[in-house]
Amino acid sequence: MAPMSKQNPLPFPGEESQSTPADTVPASPSTGTGPNPVPPPAHARPAGRRPLWARLLGRLVEPWLSLKIEPEDPGQYNDGRPVMYVLEDYGLSNALILDKACRQAGLPSPLVPLAGDPTGRKRAYLALSRRSSSNSLIPEQRGAKTHSDSLAKVLQAHRVRDDLDVHLVPVSIFVGRAPDKQSGWFAVLFSENWALVGRFRRLLAVLLNGRSTIVRFAPPISLRSTVDEGLEPERTVRKLQRVLRTHFRRIRESVIGPDLSTRRLLVDQVLAAEPVREAIAAQAKRDNSKPADAWKKAHAYAWEIAADYSSPVVRSASFMLSHVWNRIYAGVLVHHLDKFKAAAPGHEVVYVPSHRSHMDYLLLSYLLYDRGIVPPHIFAGINLNLPVVGTLLRKGGAFFARRSFRGNPLYSAVFSEYMAQLVSGGYSIEYFVEGGRSRTGRLLQPKGGVISMTLRAYLRQPRKPVLFQPIYIGYEKLMEGNSYLDELSGRPKEKESIWSLLWGIPKVLKQNYGQVVVNFGEPIELTSVLAANAPEWDGRAVPEDEKPAWLMKTVDTLAQSINVRVNAAADVNPINLLALALLSTPKHAMGEADLIAQIELCKTLLVEMPYSDRVTVTPHSPERIIAHAEEINVLTRIKHPLGDVLSVSGDTAVLLSYFRNNVVHLFTASSWVACCFQNNRRMSRTGLVQLGRTVYPFLQAELFLPWSEDEFAQRIDRTIDVFVREGLLQNVNDDDGGILARNTGQTDEVFRLRAIGHSLQQAFERYYIAISVLVKNGPGVLGAAELESLCQQAAQRLSLLYAPAAPEFFDKSLFRGFIQKLRELRLVWPDENSKLLFDERLDAWAKDAKFILGRELRHTIERVSPEAARPDEPAPQD
């Protein structure tokens, strides 16, 4: 036996790999017996032709197979050393599929033996198990073997031959995993699952679904490194086989999902959990009823909540949705999925996308399934549990929650336990931290309830690390556009019904909704968040009834981080750019040349001042952007001898504000600088930056911005440089940090500067409304809720008396966020009666508004700002 030398340990799944985003078994260093190993000489490499039977059968199954190989270049794993492949299980179809994949990828054939044939099987692949081995007619072959004989033989060959260094490449094969236009309904029954099937069923699967086959190569494992660890032969085989089994299970779990328990079994687990049993006993005591009756109530709750995931239904839905997307969308683009695949293996994944349409969860589940990732279990509102539709959603992984758990501790206990079972069971989950769909296009303030459930479920059983995956979903046209218009105009939200859904389908299928972009943001590891916010947590389980002091802080931090990273993955589409430009004009119209110049300026700012490396921007030229908007009926062209005018109508303009708000955060620094020159011709560079620092905390809270005050100040400096270069501003004095000036009159540069600043102007107007109402009423008069209501009334009146404002201008939640930030900064604080107090610092802050808002506008806001009703006076009416 060769002497043992110190080598790197065998890699275990879960370690990070940079080779491919989808693999969980990383590559070991390709070490030989010396410090500088070299590939074996060419004469030592295997040579020969594939067996005749393989060539004949390969031609026979060729028409039935179409392979999707992952990663795109598995040939990178072949550095000239002997390569042996390892499969999860044996089978003729697997051998033929592997052979075809290797030939496509430029890898050595698995059906040609290695030099010396160390396994004695005349082939270069092995497997960990046989299909249906328990049903074998030969008694000696029944039951699972303790280890693979071929694996043991090739390891032993390394002990005998010091020059041998075979690289073991794990290969996962999934027949019928991805949807295909040529697939039939019957094919769904034979799609890939967790069961080891017999030869006949496997044959049917290849015939029906072979054209939707995924072959996933993992980075190689050096068997020389494995042997040189110096373990006993039997122990080495067992350890390596355990690592490989874990790898195959993780890959299968990521592609087709966990080995799903039935809905009934999961419900039984929920009801058997100690917290639920205690809640049942407490409910029986409260109702003065029998425990059996309380148990039935809990069972009904669990049955109402639980998903009933069905692989055939998911595949059928995918089959249908592929036709729907092709009909109503011009395309669905996905960015940064490879980065997610690199980070996801070994984690419990929680998808946290933005929520702007009912299409969000259908699109995301479809895209994940289409790209070889198991669709998640989706947290859905009980309002979607409609007849037929609710059943289909439940079969697709949706689980339903009531709008409020308040006053129903039994329901709360059942739902929390169900979430805990999903997390501990390794199921991927999807929910929207905003709570509901955004009607304004901005991200809504996150709600921490479901995040808290996830965190507590993990802390109770910290088995598998949790990864939160923020996702930005951007549309060019919304299916719910008309209903959003109604709701923004004050009409109550219509209740969902099966009939309204069915009646709406034909209309939807006739529309062109443009392109959709799905961007995967930077993931958030829960362990990192806990390390930063709960350093005292030692990694041990936290009992259900224990609520650590750091829990809420961690939930709030996580919720804010999710929204920040969703915004950092924004996509800027043609409609976003048109909205930014056209809505800056009083009549929402521009000459074609002016519109082209404004779009070019926006794209320049995005390129010169990138927000993050995950933001994507449409590559189309301004001319193509305008043509596209006309094609989907967003933009109207008015012919004129002096040049065409492009405009949008009233309702379309309101909807365009939605798409402007999708990306307004990307232009925060440039909009701030432009706003400062709306009513000022000159400002010092130093003063501009310092004032930006003052206002930044409020913008950060409203727009979920990622920078510190210092970083924002740096962006302001860089923005000024771009504006000077583009001719929008001029340096007129280099002393004391420099004096900046804009042109006088109505030049093109002034017009473009005003258009850039318009998107942020109304935010500062809202801030001034809140300050004005506070100052007008005085300290100790208004509570936070009263201040919100009065601010909303003032904003509504301002919009009615003067130019119409964007729908979010009088959104009470935005005023609430501003007031909360005032309290965090201690510019206001509550007294013993919860009335807000303030001092002269607030007056000083209000004086800074003169740099941003014109004198006339400030005077108007002060005049319409209402006073609180005195005890003997009626409340103010709008």
Residue, then its C-alpha position, 0 to 999 in steps of 0.5 A: m500500500a502506498p504511504m499516506s501523505k497529508q491531503n485536503p479532506l473530502p469535500f462535503p455538500g453544502e460547501e460553496s462552489q464557484s464552478t457552477p451555480a447548481d451543484t452542491v458537491p464542490a471540486s476537490p483539489s486535483t492532487g496526486t502523490g507529489p506536490n506538482p502532479v501532472p496529467p497522465p500521459a496520453h498513452a495511459r488514457p482510455a481509447g476505444r469505441r463504444p460497444l456495438w449495443a450502445r451505438l445501436l440502442g443510442r440510434l434507436v432512442e435518439p429521436w426520443l431524447s433531447l437533453k438540457i445539460e447543466p452547467e453549460d460547459p461541463g467539459q471544464y471538468n476534464d483536465g486530461r485525468p481519467v474520469m469516472y461518472v457516478l449515477e444515483d442508480y443503474g439502468l439502461s436508459n440512464a447509461l444511454i442518456l449519460d453517454k449522449a450527454c457526455r458526447q454532447a459536452g465533449l467529455p469521455s464516454p462512460l461506456v469506454p473503460l478506463a485504462g486498466d479497467p479498475t472496476g472490471r466492468k468494461r465501463a467508466y461509470l458506476a451507480l449507488s443503487r439499482r432500480s427496483s432491486s427489492n423486486s428482483l427475481i434473484p434472491e441474492q440481488r434483493g435489498a440494498k447493498t451496504h456499499s457499491d462494489s464498483l466504488a470499492k474496487v476503484l478505491q482499492a485500485h488507488r491503493v495499489r497504484d500510486d500514479l492513479d488519480v481518477h476523478l469521480v464526476p456525480v451526474s444527476i438525470f431527470v427525465g420529464r422534469a421540464p415542461d415542453k410544448q410537445s408534451g401531452w397530458f398523459a406524459v404528466l403521469f410519468s414525470e420525474n419523482w422520488a420513487l424508484v420505478g421499474r423498467f417498463r415505467r422508465l421506458l414509458a417515461v423516456l418515450l413520453n418525456g425524454r425530450s424534456t430531460i435534464v442532465r446535471f454534472a457536478p464538479p469532480i472529486s479526486l479519489r486520490s485525495t480521498v484515499d490519501e486521507g488514510l481511513e480504513p478501506e470499508r470506512t472510506v467507501r461508506k464515507l464517500q457513498r454517504v457524501l454522494r447520496t447526500h449530494f444526489r438527494r440535495i440536487r433532487e430536492s432542488v429540482i423536483g422538491p422535497d419528498l413530499s408528505t401527503r396533506r393529511l400526514l402534515v396536518d396530523q403532524v401539526l395537530a400532534a405538536e405540543p404548542v397546538r395541543e396546548a392551544i386545543a386544551a386552552q380553547a376547550k377551556r375557553d369554550n367550556s366544551k369537550p377537548a374533542d370538539a376543540w380538536k375538530k376545530a383545530h383540524a378544520y383550521a389545519w385542513e383549511i390552511a394546508a397545501d396539497y402539492s401535486s406534481p402532476v398538477v404542477r406539471s399540467a399547470s406548467f404545460m398550460l401556462s407556457h401557452v398563456w405566457n406566449r400569448i399575452y407577453a412579448g417575452v419573460l426575461v430572467h436575470h441572475l438566476d445562476k447566482f441564486k443557483a450557486a447560493a441555494p443548495g443546502h439551504e431552506v429557501v424563502y422567496v420574497p418577491s415584490h408584489r404588484s400583480h396576481m401574476d407574480y406567484l404564477l410567473l415565479s413558480y412557472l419560471l422556477y419549474d421551467r428552469g429545474i427548480v422546485p416551485p415553492h409553497i406559497f403563502a396566499g390570502i384566504n380570499l383566493n381560496l375560490p371554488v375550483v381555483g383555490t383547489l388548483l392553487r392548493k395543488g400547486g403549493a399554495f397554503f391559505a391564511r386569514r387576513s387577521f389572526r387577532g382574537n383567535p389563538l387556536y388558529s394562530a397556533v395552528f398556522s404557526e405550527y404549519m409554518a414551522q413544519l414547512v421550515s423544518g421539513g426543508y420546503s421552499i416557501e414564498y411570501f410577500v413581505e408587503g402583505g398585499r399588492s402595491r397600488t402605487g408602484r412603490l414597495l410597501q412598508p414590510k409587515g413582519g408577521v410572517i417573517s417572525m413566524t419563519l424566524r421562530a420556526y428556524l430558531r425552534q429547530p435550527r437544522k437547515p440554514v435559511l436563505f431569503q431570496p429577494i426578487y424584483i418582478g417588473y411589468e410593462k403593462l398590468m392586468e389589474g390596471n383598471s381595478y387599480l385606477d378605480e381603487l386609487s380614485g376611492r372606490p372600494k376594492e371588489k371582492e374576488s369571485i370565480w365568475s369575475l375571474l372566468w369572465g375576465i380570461p377571454k379579455v386577458l388573452k386578447q391583450n398584449y402586456g409587453q415584456v416581463v422581467v424577473n430579477f433575482g436580487e442578492p440573497i440574505e443568509l439568516t445566520s448572518v442577520l442573526a450574527a449581526n443582530a443577536p450575537e448572544w444567540d449560541g445556535r441552540a434551539v429556542p423554546e416556542d414559549e421563549k421570546p428573546a429581546w433581540l427577536m423583534k429587532t432582527v425581524d425588523t432588520l430582515a424585513q427592511s433588508i429584503n425591500v432594500r435588496v428587492n429595489a437593488a435588483a430593479d429592471v428599467n424597462p421602456i415604460n419606466l423611462l417614458a413615465l419618468a419623462l412624460l409625467s414631468t410635463p403639465k400636459h404629459a406630452m413632449g415633442e419627439a426630439d425632447l422625449i428622445a433626449q430625456i430618455e438618453l439622459c436617464k440611461t446615461l445617469l443609470v450607466e454613469m451612476p450604477y445603483s447596483d450590479r443587479v439592476t438591469v436596463t433596457p438595451h433599446s434605443p429611445e426610438r425603439i422604446i417609443a415605437h414599442a410603447e405605441e405598439i402596446n397602446v401606451l403612447t399616442r402620437i399626434k402628427h404636427p408640421l413642426g414635429d410630432v408630439l407624443s402624449v398619454s391620456g388621463d387614465t394612462a397617465v395615472l397608470l404611468s405614475y405606477f411604472r415611474n414609481n417602480v424605478v424612482h429610487l434609482f434616480t434619488a441622487s440626481s433628482w435631489v440635485a435637480c430639485c435644489f435647482q428648481n427654485n434656485r439658480r445658484m447653490s454652493r456644492t458644499g451646501l448642496v451635499q450637506l443639505g442632502r445629508t439632512v434629508y437623506p434619512f427620510l428618503q432612505a426610509e421611504l424608498f428603501l435605499p442602501w447607502s449610508e449618509d456618507e455614501f449618499a453624499q458621494r453619489i451627490d458629488r458624482t451626480i454633480d460631475v455628470f450634470v456639469r459634463e452634460g451641460l445641465l449645471q456649470n461651475v462658476n466659482d472654484d472657491d469654498g467648494g465651488i458654486l454651481a449654477r444652472n442656465t436662466g430662462q427656458t433652455d433645453e438644459v433647464f427643461r431636462l433638469r426640471a424633468i429629472g427633479h419632478s419625480l422627487q418633488q412631491a416627496f418634499e411637498r409631503y414632508y413640508i405638509a407634515i412639518s407645516v401641520l405640526v408647527k401650525n398646531g403647536p407642540g403637545v396638540l396632535g397625536a401621530a394618528e391625528l397628524e396622519s389624518l390632517c396631513q392626508q386632508a391637506a394633501q388631498r385639498l392641495s391636489l384638488l385646488y392645484a395641479p393633480a398629483a400622483p396617486e401616492f401624494f396623499d397616501k396616509s402610509l407615506f405620511r406615517g413613515f415620515i412621522q415615524k422617522l421624525r420620531e426615530l431622529r428625535l425631532v418629535w417625541p410623545d409626551e405622557n398623553s401620546k401627543l407629539l412634542f418638538d423644539e426649534r430644531l424642527d423649525a430649522w429643518a422646515k427653513d431648509a425647505k426654501f431651498i427646494l420648494g418655491r415661495e408660492l408653494r410653501h405659502t399655499i401649503e401653510r395656508v391649506s394646512p388644517e388645525a386640529a378640532r378643539p373639543d367644542e368644534p366640529a372636526p375639519q371636513d374635506 
